[in-house]
Amino acid sequence: APSAVHTGTGEVSNFWTWRSRGWCRLEEWANLLSSRHHPPLVVTESNHVRTVGVLDFLMDSFPRPEAAASQGDFSCCRLDHKAIARDGTQLAVPCDRERVQGILEDMWEVRLRFLANSRNWIMMPALLAA
C-alpha cells in the first residue's frame, strides 16, 4: 500500500503498518495456506510494484514470535476494548487476538489434513516445523 495519511486518525498508513496489523497478517497466512495461493502484488509507491513470495513472507515471519498474526496491532486493543454506543453507553469490546489465533489454527489444521491426504511430503515438514 502506498504511504497515505488516514483521514480519521491522521496516522500514516503504508506497507509496513499494513503488515503490522493482526487481521492483515491473518490475510497473508490465509493466502499462504490456501490451495490456490497466489503471490500478492504489493504497490508501495506509485511507480513501484513487486510480489511478496512465500519465502519473503516466511523469512519475515520466522522465527519471530512477535510477527505472529495474533501479536499484531488490533483496533480493539488500541481502544482499550471499549466503544461508545450511539446513546452514549460504554460497551465492552472483546479482543480480536483470540479470534485471529483460533481462525489461524483452524486454517492450519485444514491445510495439514489436505497435505497429508494428498501425500505432499515436501510441504508437510515445512508446515510442521513452523
Residue frames as qw, qx, qy, qz and C-alpha x, y, z in Angstrom:
[[0.000, 0.889, 0.458, 0.000, 0.00, 0.00, 0.00],
 [0.371, 0.540, -0.057, 0.753, 1.41, 3.41, -0.90],
 [0.263, -0.235, -0.505, 0.788, 2.04, 5.76, 2.00],
 [0.190, -0.597, -0.405, -0.666, -1.02, 7.79, 2.88],
 [0.071, -0.115, 0.553, -0.822, -2.40, 9.68, 5.84],
 [0.141, -0.458, -0.878, -0.002, -5.54, 8.15, 7.36],
 [0.128, -0.522, -0.199, -0.820, -8.29, 10.78, 7.32],
 [0.654, -0.620, -0.357, -0.247, -9.84, 9.52, 10.55],
 [0.780, -0.528, -0.125, 0.312, -6.75, 9.17, 12.74],
 [0.103, 0.959, -0.262, -0.033, -4.15, 11.31, 10.99],
 [0.656, -0.449, 0.574, 0.198, -1.73, 8.37, 11.19],
 [0.314, 0.558, -0.629, -0.440, 0.48, 7.34, 8.28],
 [0.883, 0.069, 0.436, -0.160, -0.52, 4.06, 6.64],
 [0.352, 0.648, -0.607, -0.297, 1.82, 2.10, 4.38],
 [0.769, 0.161, -0.610, -0.099, 3.03, -1.42, 3.59],
 [0.341, 0.181, -0.766, 0.514, 4.73, -1.78, 6.98],
 [0.386, -0.081, 0.449, -0.802, 1.75, -0.55, 9.00],
 [0.813, 0.085, -0.274, -0.507, -0.43, -2.94, 6.96],
 [0.696, 0.180, -0.684, 0.122, 1.95, -5.76, 7.81],
 [0.059, 0.216, -0.686, 0.692, 1.86, -4.83, 11.50],
 [0.614, -0.122, 0.140, -0.767, -1.93, -5.27, 11.79],
 [0.436, -0.124, 0.867, -0.206, -3.16, -8.61, 13.12],
 [0.711, 0.466, 0.427, -0.310, -6.05, -9.04, 10.68],
 [0.502, 0.762, -0.337, -0.233, -3.74, -8.21, 7.74],
 [0.097, -0.487, 0.868, -0.017, -1.21, -10.77, 8.95],
 [0.608, 0.147, 0.737, -0.256, -4.03, -13.32, 9.06],
 [0.657, 0.674, 0.030, -0.335, -4.88, -12.38, 5.48],
 [0.261, 0.676, -0.675, -0.136, -1.29, -13.21, 4.46],
 [0.312, -0.213, 0.912, -0.158, -1.47, -16.55, 6.26],
 [0.696, 0.390, 0.471, -0.376, -4.83, -17.35, 4.65],
 [0.585, 0.712, -0.283, -0.268, -3.29, -16.77, 1.23],
 [0.059, 0.565, -0.823, 0.012, -0.20, -18.85, 2.08],
 [0.396, -0.056, 0.879, -0.259, -2.25, -21.78, 3.41],
 [0.696, 0.446, 0.134, -0.547, -4.73, -21.70, 0.54],
 [0.727, 0.087, 0.627, 0.266, -4.60, -24.47, -2.05],
 [0.487, 0.730, 0.325, 0.352, -4.91, -21.64, -4.60],
 [0.448, -0.678, 0.003, 0.583, -2.09, -19.50, -3.21],
 [0.513, 0.726, 0.166, 0.426, -1.09, -16.50, -5.31],
 [0.495, -0.176, -0.179, 0.832, 1.84, -14.21, -4.53],
 [0.056, 0.886, 0.397, -0.235, 0.29, -10.83, -3.75],
 [0.436, 0.544, 0.107, 0.709, 1.21, -7.78, -5.77],
 [0.399, -0.693, -0.313, 0.513, 2.40, -5.00, -3.50],
 [0.307, 0.734, 0.141, 0.589, 2.32, -1.39, -4.61],
 [0.540, -0.496, -0.331, 0.594, 4.49, 0.61, -2.22],
 [0.033, -0.543, 0.063, 0.837, 4.74, 3.77, -4.29],
 [0.608, 0.609, 0.112, -0.497, 3.11, 4.93, -7.50],
 [0.592, 0.627, -0.463, -0.204, 5.89, 3.51, -9.67],
 [0.034, 0.422, -0.887, 0.186, 6.98, 0.53, -7.57],
 [0.889, -0.079, -0.011, -0.450, 5.19, -2.83, -7.80],
 [0.168, 0.413, -0.892, 0.070, 6.57, -6.14, -6.53],
 [0.808, -0.252, -0.451, -0.282, 5.37, -9.53, -5.41],
 [0.364, -0.548, 0.641, -0.395, 5.79, -10.97, -1.94],
 [0.680, 0.151, -0.694, -0.182, 6.61, -14.63, -2.37],
 [0.860, -0.425, -0.272, -0.080, 6.29, -17.43, 0.15],
 [0.742, 0.001, -0.295, 0.602, 9.98, -17.27, 1.01],
 [0.083, 0.463, -0.114, 0.875, 9.82, -13.49, 1.58],
 [0.607, -0.554, -0.126, -0.556, 6.82, -13.91, 3.87],
 [0.904, -0.311, -0.272, 0.109, 8.31, -16.81, 5.82],
 [0.612, 0.168, -0.268, 0.725, 11.70, -15.12, 6.23],
 [0.110, -0.499, 0.095, -0.854, 9.96, -12.03, 7.59],
 [0.718, -0.465, -0.105, -0.507, 7.77, -14.08, 9.96],
 [0.949, -0.265, -0.132, 0.108, 10.00, -16.89, 11.21],
 [0.515, -0.355, -0.763, 0.162, 11.36, -17.40, 13.78],
 [0.013, 0.189, -0.258, 0.947, 9.97, -14.20, 15.24],
 [0.106, -0.487, -0.844, 0.198, 7.04, -14.85, 17.61],
 [0.041, 0.545, 0.249, -0.800, 6.31, -11.11, 17.67],
 [0.201, 0.231, -0.516, -0.800, 5.50, -11.35, 13.95],
 [0.070, 0.294, 0.953, 0.006, 2.66, -13.82, 14.57],
 [0.163, -0.512, -0.516, -0.667, -0.81, -12.80, 13.42],
 [0.516, -0.702, -0.491, -0.010, -2.13, -12.82, 16.99],
 [0.534, -0.460, -0.150, 0.694, 0.70, -10.49, 18.06],
 [0.266, 0.415, 0.336, 0.803, -0.20, -7.82, 15.53],
 [0.090, 0.071, 0.250, -0.961, -1.86, -4.48, 16.19],
 [0.088, -0.520, -0.829, -0.186, -5.62, -4.55, 16.77],
 [0.155, -0.518, -0.122, -0.832, -8.04, -1.65, 16.99],
 [0.691, -0.581, -0.384, -0.193, -9.80, -3.31, 19.92],
 [0.722, -0.299, -0.276, 0.559, -6.58, -3.20, 21.96],
 [0.274, 0.252, 0.023, 0.928, -5.78, 0.38, 20.87],
 [0.372, -0.521, -0.210, -0.739, -9.27, 1.37, 22.09],
 [0.131, -0.262, 0.755, -0.586, -8.72, -0.43, 25.42],
 [0.131, -0.242, -0.956, -0.105, -11.54, -2.84, 24.50],
 [0.114, 0.573, 0.543, -0.603, -14.18, -0.15, 24.90],
 [0.095, 0.322, 0.534, 0.776, -16.58, 1.51, 22.49],
 [0.204, 0.285, 0.388, -0.852, -19.25, 4.14, 22.92],
 [0.247, 0.497, 0.814, 0.169, -22.73, 3.32, 21.63],
 [0.065, 0.510, 0.360, 0.778, -24.86, 5.97, 19.89],
 [0.462, -0.774, -0.340, -0.268, -26.78, 6.51, 23.10],
 [0.056, -0.797, 0.421, -0.430, -23.51, 7.19, 24.97],
 [0.895, -0.382, 0.194, -0.126, -23.37, 3.84, 26.75],
 [0.019, 0.663, -0.743, -0.089, -19.92, 2.36, 27.12],
 [0.969, 0.103, -0.058, -0.219, -19.64, -1.13, 25.65],
 [0.566, -0.493, 0.632, 0.194, -17.03, -3.82, 26.26],
 [0.677, 0.593, -0.341, -0.272, -15.29, -4.93, 23.07],
 [0.932, -0.218, 0.266, 0.115, -13.86, -8.45, 23.02],
 [0.206, -0.678, 0.560, 0.429, -10.25, -8.86, 21.95],
 [0.781, 0.523, -0.180, -0.288, -9.63, -9.96, 18.37],
 [0.018, 0.605, -0.796, 0.001, -6.34, -11.69, 19.24],
 [0.503, -0.051, 0.834, -0.220, -8.09, -14.88, 20.35],
 [0.723, 0.543, 0.266, -0.334, -10.36, -14.84, 17.30],
 [0.443, 0.746, -0.464, -0.178, -7.41, -14.45, 14.94],
 [0.166, -0.444, 0.876, -0.089, -5.48, -17.22, 16.71],
 [0.637, 0.157, 0.695, -0.294, -8.47, -19.58, 16.50],
 [0.689, 0.663, 0.022, -0.291, -9.08, -18.86, 12.82],
 [0.266, 0.709, -0.647, -0.090, -5.39, -19.40, 12.02],
 [0.365, -0.262, 0.877, -0.167, -5.30, -22.68, 13.95],
 [0.729, 0.375, 0.484, -0.304, -8.38, -23.91, 12.03],
 [0.591, 0.743, -0.232, -0.212, -6.82, -22.97, 8.67],
 [0.019, -0.617, 0.786, -0.016, -3.54, -24.62, 9.68],
 [0.552, -0.054, 0.804, -0.214, -5.28, -27.90, 10.60],
 [0.741, 0.558, 0.248, -0.281, -7.27, -27.96, 7.35],
 [0.423, 0.773, -0.453, -0.136, -4.10, -27.39, 5.33],
 [0.203, -0.461, 0.859, -0.090, -2.19, -30.11, 7.19],
 [0.690, 0.186, 0.654, -0.250, -5.05, -32.58, 6.60],
 [0.667, 0.702, -0.023, -0.248, -5.11, -31.65, 2.92],
 [0.223, 0.718, -0.657, -0.052, -1.34, -32.18, 2.59],
 [0.415, -0.252, 0.857, -0.173, -1.50, -35.50, 4.46],
 [0.733, 0.377, 0.498, -0.269, -4.36, -36.75, 2.28],
 [0.623, 0.758, -0.143, -0.128, -2.58, -35.65, -0.89],
 [0.908, -0.176, 0.111, 0.364, 0.65, -37.19, 0.41],
 [0.348, 0.853, -0.140, 0.363, 2.54, -33.97, -0.16],
 [0.825, -0.408, -0.147, 0.362, 5.66, -34.93, 1.78],
 [0.485, 0.342, -0.030, 0.805, 7.53, -31.81, 0.67],
 [0.173, -0.602, -0.022, -0.779, 5.30, -29.11, 2.17],
 [0.748, -0.537, -0.366, -0.135, 4.18, -31.15, 5.19],
 [0.710, -0.248, -0.303, 0.585, 7.52, -30.98, 7.11],
 [0.214, 0.319, -0.010, 0.923, 7.80, -27.25, 6.41],
 [0.444, -0.579, -0.206, -0.653, 4.41, -26.55, 7.97],
 [0.817, -0.452, -0.351, 0.067, 5.03, -28.89, 10.89],
 [0.624, -0.014, -0.242, 0.742, 8.34, -27.16, 11.65],
 [0.008, 0.506, 0.070, 0.860, 6.70, -23.74, 11.70]]
